[in-house]
């Protein structure tokens, strides 16, 4: 069905991103491609979906891509995009600020489908994805996980022949991942083939039938999941944490004084039923702590950290930062105490060089400096996180992983007491995870703290010292990890606790 032969893709550097790679996607096949951040998964998928070179011309492009026996270049845009649906990792790039129903219906309306058929398809997809509560809301008011579910629903609306998805489970809570997997099984009859890229295969094991590893610019021979998921070396050789790796125990953290105290926080932002998104929330973060905040998509996690940063107005409550009342502090004043690393660093990058970003994080005033101490701090931070070679590069030319590392370098160099890390992309690949672990250890050793917001429960279990569960606008659990996984609050989420996947269940 989709045949890729001797594919070579490059962006003008000395080495291509993809070199002499073959891939044959047969009808009814469900292929998962796994690779570390920066391995070329996104570039490969873009070529497989016909986006390269149709919409994204690149300087180094060779090889053949054929779809149903025809060169993919011979398909006009309407025919190509009716045949292959593509869901990007950066879903904001393909969403508009419309209401949820309009975004999902758009592919059908664009093809002139009858209104009654569109309405029926909308009802089916909205029910299947469990997003009834999102109806009538504008997409840009949704959480990241909710937006991703809407984007995937829109991609499936017109029943494409091939569905291509780049990191589709990013930002989805475990229940949403399970719904996505179940839905992909349901639509198997209408989608002839599935091509997915992920770092972690476990969430989609029930959907896929083959796994290939992308490493050193080449794609391995696809094999059944049972032949590779339980192994260790193939994943590490591809720069990834093995899915069923052994977990090492960590010594308990020695905590210090309170750095952040939130008391009775209630937001002005309300849900459709008029209830505040957050009501009476209490949060305390102490020195050398790694506090993990988990909860369902839409539970209010984003609203909470925005309120702490001063980006979301509150109706009532008290905020104490470093033992000082901070309710009246400006966003800039809070940023001197609290650093923020979003999942998509492009949302906060704005300087012309990588060094400029770090200097601005230190000074909060300028991207340039003649102060030797500031220059030395910036250089040391870039070196610590492996970015010295990109010091004068524009931050927007960095890969997603490099941008995430830049976020760590900026937060570390700035000396912020607390860093909020939102769904880090560095959790699964070995190089990125080493840098994330280094960052966390550096902050803990210097008496600073991390607030981790993630749906990756294994990451939470690996690095957090304490866990909070946000549910129905309030903190429903606050305690140790072991207590949290065994709590009634966690069980009510319906999520499997981390490290419960068994190799014998993989087939």
C-alpha positions as CSV (number, residue, x, y, z in Angstrom):
1,X,0.0,0.0,0.0
2,X,2.7,2.5,1.1
3,X,6.2,1.7,-0.2
4,X,9.2,3.7,0.8
5,X,12.5,2.8,-0.9
6,X,16.0,4.2,-0.4
7,X,14.7,7.3,1.3
8,X,17.2,10.0,2.1
9,X,16.2,13.2,3.9
10,X,18.4,16.0,5.0
11,X,18.3,19.7,5.8
12,X,21.7,20.8,4.3
13,X,24.0,19.6,7.1
14,X,26.9,17.2,6.6
15,X,24.8,14.2,7.4
16,X,21.2,13.4,6.4
17,X,18.5,12.9,9.0
18,X,17.3,9.7,7.2
19,X,19.7,7.7,5.1
20,X,18.8,4.9,2.6
21,X,15.8,3.7,4.5
22,X,13.1,1.3,3.3
23,X,9.6,0.8,4.8
24,X,6.7,-1.2,3.3
25,X,3.3,-0.6,4.9
26,X,0.9,-3.3,3.8
27,X,-2.9,-3.1,3.9
28,X,-4.3,-3.8,7.4
29,X,-0.8,-3.2,8.9
30,X,-0.4,-1.2,12.1
31,X,3.2,-0.1,12.3
32,X,4.7,1.7,15.3
33,X,8.1,3.5,14.8
34,X,10.0,4.2,18.0
35,X,13.1,6.3,18.3
36,X,14.8,8.8,20.6
37,X,14.1,12.5,20.4
38,X,15.8,14.0,17.4
39,X,16.1,10.6,15.6
40,X,14.1,11.8,12.6
41,X,10.7,10.2,13.4
42,X,8.8,13.4,12.5
43,X,10.8,13.9,9.3
44,X,10.2,10.3,8.3
45,X,6.5,10.5,8.9
46,X,6.2,13.8,7.0
47,X,7.8,12.1,3.9
48,X,5.6,9.0,4.3
49,X,2.5,11.2,4.4
50,X,3.5,13.2,1.4
51,X,4.1,16.5,3.3
52,X,7.7,16.3,2.2
53,X,8.3,17.6,-0.4
54,X,4.7,18.7,-1.2
55,X,4.3,21.2,1.6
56,X,7.7,21.1,3.2
57,X,10.5,21.2,0.6
58,X,13.9,20.3,2.0
59,X,17.3,20.6,0.3
60,X,18.3,16.9,0.5
61,X,15.5,14.6,-0.7
62,X,16.0,11.3,-2.6
63,X,14.3,7.9,-2.8
64,X,10.9,6.7,-3.8
65,X,7.6,6.9,-2.0
66,X,4.6,5.2,-3.7
67,X,1.0,5.0,-2.5
68,X,-1.1,2.2,-4.0
69,X,1.4,1.7,-6.7
70,X,1.6,5.4,-7.7
71,X,4.4,7.8,-6.9
72,X,3.0,9.9,-4.1
73,X,4.1,13.1,-5.9
74,X,1.5,12.4,-8.6
75,X,-1.4,12.8,-6.1
76,X,-2.9,16.3,-6.1
77,X,-3.4,17.8,-2.7
78,X,-7.1,17.0,-2.5
79,X,-6.6,13.3,-3.4
80,X,-3.5,13.0,-1.1
81,X,-5.1,14.6,2.0
82,X,-8.3,12.5,1.4
83,X,-6.2,9.4,1.4
84,X,-3.7,10.1,4.2
85,X,-4.6,11.9,7.4
86,X,-1.7,13.3,9.4
87,X,-1.8,14.3,13.1
88,X,1.3,16.3,14.1
89,X,3.1,16.1,17.5
90,X,2.7,19.9,17.7
91,X,-1.1,19.9,17.3
92,X,-1.4,23.6,17.8
93,X,0.1,23.9,14.3
94,X,-3.0,22.3,12.8
95,X,-5.8,23.7,14.9
96,X,-7.9,26.8,14.6
97,X,-9.6,28.8,17.3
98,X,-13.0,27.3,16.5
99,X,-15.5,25.4,18.6
100,X,-14.8,21.7,19.0
101,X,-17.6,20.6,16.7
102,X,-16.4,22.8,13.9
103,X,-12.9,21.6,14.1
104,X,-14.0,17.9,13.9
105,X,-16.5,18.6,11.1
106,X,-14.2,20.8,9.0
107,X,-12.7,17.9,7.0
108,X,-16.2,16.7,6.1
109,X,-17.5,20.1,5.3
110,X,-14.4,20.7,3.1
111,X,-15.4,17.7,1.0
112,X,-19.1,18.8,0.7
113,X,-20.5,15.9,2.8
114,X,-24.2,16.3,3.5
115,X,-25.0,18.0,6.8
116,X,-27.0,15.0,8.2
117,X,-24.1,12.7,7.6
118,X,-21.7,15.2,9.2
119,X,-24.0,15.4,12.3
120,X,-24.1,11.7,12.7
121,X,-20.3,11.3,12.3
122,X,-19.8,14.1,14.9
123,X,-22.1,12.3,17.4
124,X,-20.2,9.0,16.8
125,X,-16.7,10.5,17.2
126,X,-17.6,12.7,20.2
127,X,-19.1,9.8,22.0
128,X,-16.2,7.4,21.1
129,X,-13.6,9.9,22.4
130,X,-15.6,10.7,25.5
131,X,-15.4,14.5,24.9
132,X,-19.0,15.4,25.2
133,X,-18.1,17.9,28.0
134,X,-16.0,19.8,25.5
135,X,-18.8,20.5,23.0
136,X,-19.4,24.2,22.5
137,X,-16.0,25.2,23.8
138,X,-13.4,26.9,21.6
139,X,-10.4,24.7,21.0
140,X,-7.8,27.2,22.3
141,X,-9.5,27.1,25.8
142,X,-8.9,23.4,26.1
143,X,-6.0,21.7,27.9
144,X,-3.2,20.2,25.8
145,X,-4.5,16.7,26.2
146,X,-8.1,17.8,25.3
147,X,-6.8,19.5,22.2
148,X,-5.0,16.4,21.1
149,X,-8.1,14.3,21.4
150,X,-10.0,16.8,19.2
151,X,-7.2,16.9,16.6
152,X,-7.2,13.1,16.3
153,X,-11.0,13.0,16.1
154,X,-10.8,15.5,13.3
155,X,-8.3,13.4,11.5
156,X,-10.6,10.4,11.7
157,X,-13.7,12.3,10.6
158,X,-13.4,11.7,6.9
159,X,-12.3,8.0,7.3
160,X,-8.9,8.3,5.6
161,X,-7.3,5.2,4.0
162,X,-4.1,5.7,6.0
163,X,-3.7,7.4,9.4
164,X,-0.3,8.8,10.3
165,X,0.2,10.1,13.8
166,X,3.3,11.6,15.5
167,X,3.5,11.0,19.2
168,X,-0.4,10.8,19.6
169,X,-0.4,10.0,23.3
170,X,1.6,13.1,24.3
171,X,-0.3,15.0,27.0
172,X,-3.1,12.4,27.2
173,X,-3.9,11.0,30.6
174,X,-3.9,7.1,31.0
175,X,-7.7,6.9,30.6
176,X,-7.6,9.0,27.4
177,X,-4.8,6.9,26.0
178,X,-6.9,3.8,26.7
179,X,-9.8,5.4,24.9
180,X,-7.6,6.3,22.0
181,X,-6.3,2.8,21.7
182,X,-9.8,1.3,21.9
183,X,-11.0,3.8,19.2
184,X,-8.2,2.9,16.9
185,X,-9.2,-0.7,17.2
186,X,-12.8,0.2,16.4
187,X,-11.9,2.2,13.3
188,X,-9.7,-0.6,11.9
189,X,-12.3,-1.4,9.4
190,X,-12.4,2.1,7.9
191,X,-8.6,2.8,8.1
192,X,-6.6,0.5,5.9
193,X,-3.3,1.1,7.6
194,X,-1.8,2.9,10.6
195,X,1.6,4.5,10.9
196,X,2.5,5.9,14.3
197,X,5.7,7.3,15.9
198,X,6.1,7.1,19.7
199,X,8.9,6.8,22.2
200,X,7.0,4.4,24.4
201,X,5.1,1.5,22.8
202,X,3.1,0.3,25.8
203,X,0.1,2.6,25.5
204,X,-0.6,1.4,21.9
205,X,0.2,-2.3,22.3
206,X,-3.4,-3.4,21.8
207,X,-3.5,-1.5,18.4
208,X,-0.2,-2.2,16.7
209,X,1.1,-5.4,15.1
210,X,4.7,-4.4,14.2
211,X,7.4,-2.3,15.8
212,X,10.4,-0.8,14.1
213,X,13.2,1.2,15.7
214,X,14.6,4.3,14.1
215,X,18.3,4.7,15.0
216,X,21.4,6.0,13.4
217,X,19.3,7.4,10.5
218,X,18.0,3.9,9.5
219,X,14.8,2.0,10.3
220,X,15.1,-1.5,11.6
221,X,13.1,-4.4,10.2
222,X,9.6,-4.4,11.7
223,X,8.9,-7.2,14.1
224,X,5.9,-8.3,16.3
225,X,5.8,-6.5,19.6
226,X,6.3,-9.7,21.6
227,X,9.7,-10.1,19.9
228,X,11.1,-6.8,21.0
229,X,9.2,-5.1,23.9
230,X,10.5,-7.4,26.6
231,X,14.1,-6.9,25.5
232,X,16.6,-4.4,26.8
233,X,19.5,-3.9,24.5
234,X,17.6,-3.0,21.2
235,X,15.9,-0.1,23.0
236,X,19.1,1.2,24.7
237,X,20.9,0.9,21.4
238,X,18.2,3.1,19.9
239,X,18.7,5.6,22.7
240,X,15.5,4.7,24.5
241,X,14.6,3.5,28.0
242,X,13.4,-0.1,27.6
243,X,9.6,-0.3,28.1
244,X,9.9,-3.1,30.8
245,X,13.1,-2.0,32.4
246,X,13.9,-2.7,36.1
247,X,13.2,0.2,38.4
248,X,15.9,1.3,40.8
249,X,15.0,2.5,44.3
250,X,15.8,6.1,45.3
251,X,16.9,7.4,48.7
252,X,14.3,9.6,50.4
253,X,14.8,13.4,49.9
254,X,15.8,15.5,52.8
255,X,13.4,18.5,52.6
256,X,14.0,22.0,53.8
257,X,12.0,25.2,54.4
258,X,8.7,26.0,52.5
259,X,9.4,27.8,49.2
260,X,5.8,28.1,48.0
261,X,2.6,28.2,50.0
262,X,-0.8,28.4,48.3
263,X,-3.8,28.6,50.6
264,X,-7.5,28.5,49.6
265,X,-6.9,29.3,46.0
266,X,-10.1,29.8,44.0
267,X,-10.0,30.9,40.4
268,X,-12.2,33.4,38.6
269,X,-12.1,31.1,35.6
270,X,-15.2,28.9,35.7
271,X,-16.5,25.8,34.0
272,X,-19.6,25.8,31.8
273,X,-21.7,25.0,34.8
274,X,-20.5,28.1,36.6
275,X,-18.3,26.3,39.1
276,X,-14.7,27.7,39.4
277,X,-12.0,25.5,37.8
278,X,-10.2,25.5,41.1
279,X,-11.8,26.0,44.5
280,X,-10.0,26.2,47.9
281,X,-6.8,24.6,46.6
282,X,-3.9,24.3,49.1
283,X,-0.3,23.6,47.8
284,X,3.0,23.6,49.6
285,X,6.4,23.0,48.1
286,X,9.5,22.7,50.3
287,X,13.2,23.0,49.5
288,X,14.7,20.0,47.6
289,X,11.3,18.6,46.8
290,X,10.0,17.1,43.6
291,X,6.2,17.5,43.7
292,X,4.3,15.7,41.0
293,X,0.9,17.0,40.1
294,X,-1.4,14.5,38.3
295,X,-5.0,14.5,37.3
296,X,-7.3,13.9,34.4
297,X,-7.2,16.0,31.2
298,X,-9.1,19.1,32.0
299,X,-8.8,18.7,35.8
300,X,-7.3,22.2,36.2
301,X,-3.5,21.4,36.3
302,X,-2.7,24.1,33.8
303,X,-5.0,26.6,35.5
304,X,-3.2,25.9,38.8
305,X,0.3,26.6,37.6
306,X,-0.9,29.7,35.6
307,X,-2.5,31.0,38.8
308,X,0.8,30.5,40.6
309,X,2.7,32.3,37.9
310,X,0.2,35.2,37.9
311,X,-1.1,34.3,34.4
312,X,-4.6,33.4,35.6
313,X,-6.6,35.7,37.9
314,X,-7.8,34.4,41.2
315,X,-11.0,35.2,43.1
316,X,-9.6,34.4,46.5
317,X,-6.7,32.8,48.2
318,X,-3.2,33.6,49.5
319,X,0.2,33.0,47.8
320,X,3.4,33.1,49.8
321,X,6.8,32.9,47.9
322,X,10.0,32.5,49.8
323,X,8.1,33.5,53.0
324,X,6.8,36.7,51.4
325,X,3.2,37.5,50.6
326,X,3.1,37.5,46.8
327,X,-0.6,38.0,45.8
328,X,0.2,41.5,44.5
329,X,3.5,40.5,42.8
330,X,3.6,41.0,39.0
331,X,4.2,38.2,36.6
332,X,7.7,39.4,36.1
333,X,8.4,39.5,39.9
334,X,7.0,35.9,40.3
335,X,9.2,34.7,37.4
336,X,12.3,35.7,39.3
337,X,11.3,33.0,41.9
338,X,9.5,30.5,39.6
339,X,10.8,29.2,36.3
340,X,8.4,27.6,33.8
341,X,9.4,24.9,31.2
342,X,6.4,24.2,28.9
343,X,6.1,21.0,26.8
344,X,6.5,23.1,23.7
345,X,9.4,25.5,24.3
346,X,8.5,27.5,21.2
347,X,5.8,29.2,23.2
348,X,8.3,31.0,25.3
349,X,11.4,31.5,23.1
350,X,11.8,34.9,21.6
351,X,15.5,35.9,21.6
352,X,17.9,35.7,18.6
353,X,20.4,33.3,20.0
354,X,20.6,30.4,22.4
355,X,23.0,32.3,24.7
356,X,20.6,35.2,24.6
357,X,17.8,33.1,25.9
358,X,19.9,32.0,28.9
359,X,21.2,35.5,29.6
360,X,17.6,36.8,29.6
361,X,16.6,34.1,32.0
362,X,19.4,35.3,34.3
363,X,18.9,39.0,34.0
364,X,15.1,39.1,33.3
365,X,15.9,42.3,31.4
366,X,18.2,41.8,28.4
367,X,19.5,39.1,26.1
368,X,23.0,40.6,26.1
369,X,25.5,41.4,28.8
370,X,29.1,42.4,29.3
371,X,29.1,41.2,32.9
372,X,31.7,38.4,33.0
373,X,29.8,36.6,35.8
374,X,26.6,36.5,33.8
375,X,28.4,35.3,30.7
376,X,30.2,32.6,32.7
377,X,26.9,31.4,34.2
378,X,25.2,31.3,30.8
379,X,28.2,29.4,29.3
380,X,28.3,26.9,32.2
381,X,24.6,26.2,31.9
382,X,24.8,25.5,28.1
383,X,27.8,23.3,28.7
384,X,26.0,21.4,31.5
385,X,23.1,20.5,29.2
386,X,25.1,19.8,26.1
387,X,24.3,22.9,24.2
388,X,27.7,24.7,24.0
389,X,27.9,24.0,20.3
390,X,24.6,25.9,19.7
391,X,25.5,29.0,21.7
392,X,25.1,31.4,18.8
393,X,22.3,29.5,17.0
394,X,18.8,30.7,16.7
395,X,16.8,28.7,19.3
396,X,14.1,28.0,16.7
397,X,16.5,25.9,14.6
398,X,17.0,23.5,17.5
399,X,15.2,20.2,17.6
400,X,12.4,19.7,20.1
401,X,14.8,17.9,22.5
402,X,17.4,20.6,22.2
403,X,14.8,23.2,22.9
404,X,13.7,21.3,26.0
405,X,17.3,21.1,27.1
406,X,17.5,24.9,26.6
407,X,14.6,25.2,29.0
408,X,16.5,23.3,31.6
409,X,19.6,25.4,31.1
410,X,17.6,28.7,31.4
411,X,15.8,27.6,34.6
412,X,19.0,26.3,36.1
413,X,21.1,29.4,35.2
414,X,18.3,31.8,36.5
415,X,18.5,30.3,39.9
416,X,14.8,30.2,40.3
417,X,13.7,28.6,43.6
418,X,11.0,26.5,41.9
419,X,10.8,25.2,38.4
420,X,7.4,24.1,36.9
421,X,8.0,21.4,34.3
422,X,5.0,20.7,32.2
423,X,4.9,17.3,30.4
424,X,8.6,17.0,29.6
425,X,9.5,15.5,26.3
426,X,12.8,14.1,27.9
427,X,11.2,11.3,29.9
428,X,11.8,8.4,27.6
429,X,15.0,8.9,25.5
430,X,18.2,8.1,27.3
431,X,20.1,11.3,26.6
432,X,17.2,13.6,27.4
433,X,16.4,11.6,30.6
434,X,20.0,11.9,31.8
435,X,19.8,15.7,31.4
436,X,16.4,15.8,33.1
437,X,17.7,13.7,36.0
438,X,20.8,16.0,36.2
439,X,18.6,19.0,36.3
440,X,16.4,17.6,39.1
441,X,19.5,16.5,41.1
442,X,21.1,20.0,40.6
443,X,18.1,21.8,42.0
444,X,17.6,19.4,44.9
445,X,21.3,19.7,45.9
446,X,21.0,23.5,45.9
447,X,17.9,23.6,47.9
448,X,15.6,24.4,45.0
449,X,12.5,22.4,44.0
450,X,10.6,21.1,41.0
451,X,6.8,20.9,40.4
452,X,6.3,18.2,37.8
453,X,3.1,18.1,35.8
454,X,2.9,14.8,33.9
455,X,0.6,12.0,32.7
456,X,3.7,9.7,32.5
457,X,3.2,7.8,35.7
458,X,6.4,5.9,35.4
459,X,8.3,9.2,35.2
460,X,6.4,10.4,38.3
461,X,7.3,7.2,40.1
462,X,10.9,7.5,39.1
463,X,11.7,11.1,40.1
464,X,9.0,12.6,42.4
465,X,9.3,12.8,46.2
466,X,5.6,13.5,46.7
467,X,2.4,13.4,44.7
468,X,-0.8,15.4,44.5
469,X,-3.9,14.4,42.7
470,X,-6.1,17.2,41.4
471,X,-9.7,16.2,40.8
472,X,-13.0,18.1,40.5
473,X,-11.2,21.4,41.1
474,X,-9.6,20.4,44.4
475,X,-6.6,18.5,45.7
476,X,-8.1,15.1,46.4
477,X,-4.8,13.5,47.5
478,X,-1.5,14.8,48.9
479,X,1.1,12.3,50.2
480,X,3.8,9.8,49.3
481,X,4.0,8.0,46.0
482,X,3.3,4.6,47.5
483,X,0.3,5.9,49.4
484,X,-0.9,7.6,46.3
485,X,-0.8,4.6,44.0
486,X,-2.7,2.6,46.7
487,X,-5.2,5.4,47.5
488,X,-8.9,5.3,46.7
489,X,-8.5,8.7,45.0
490,X,-6.1,7.1,42.5
491,X,-8.3,4.1,42.0
492,X,-11.2,6.4,41.1
493,X,-9.2,7.7,38.2
494,X,-9.3,4.2,36.6
495,X,-5.7,4.3,35.7
496,X,-3.3,1.4,36.0
497,X,-0.5,2.2,38.5
498,X,3.0,2.5,37.0
499,X,5.2,-0.6,36.4
500,X,2.3,-3.0,36.3
501,X,2.6,-4.0,32.7
502,X,3.6,-7.7,32.4
503,X,5.7,-9.1,29.6
504,X,3.4,-12.1,29.4
505,X,0.6,-9.8,28.3
506,X,2.4,-8.7,25.2
507,X,1.5,-10.5,22.1
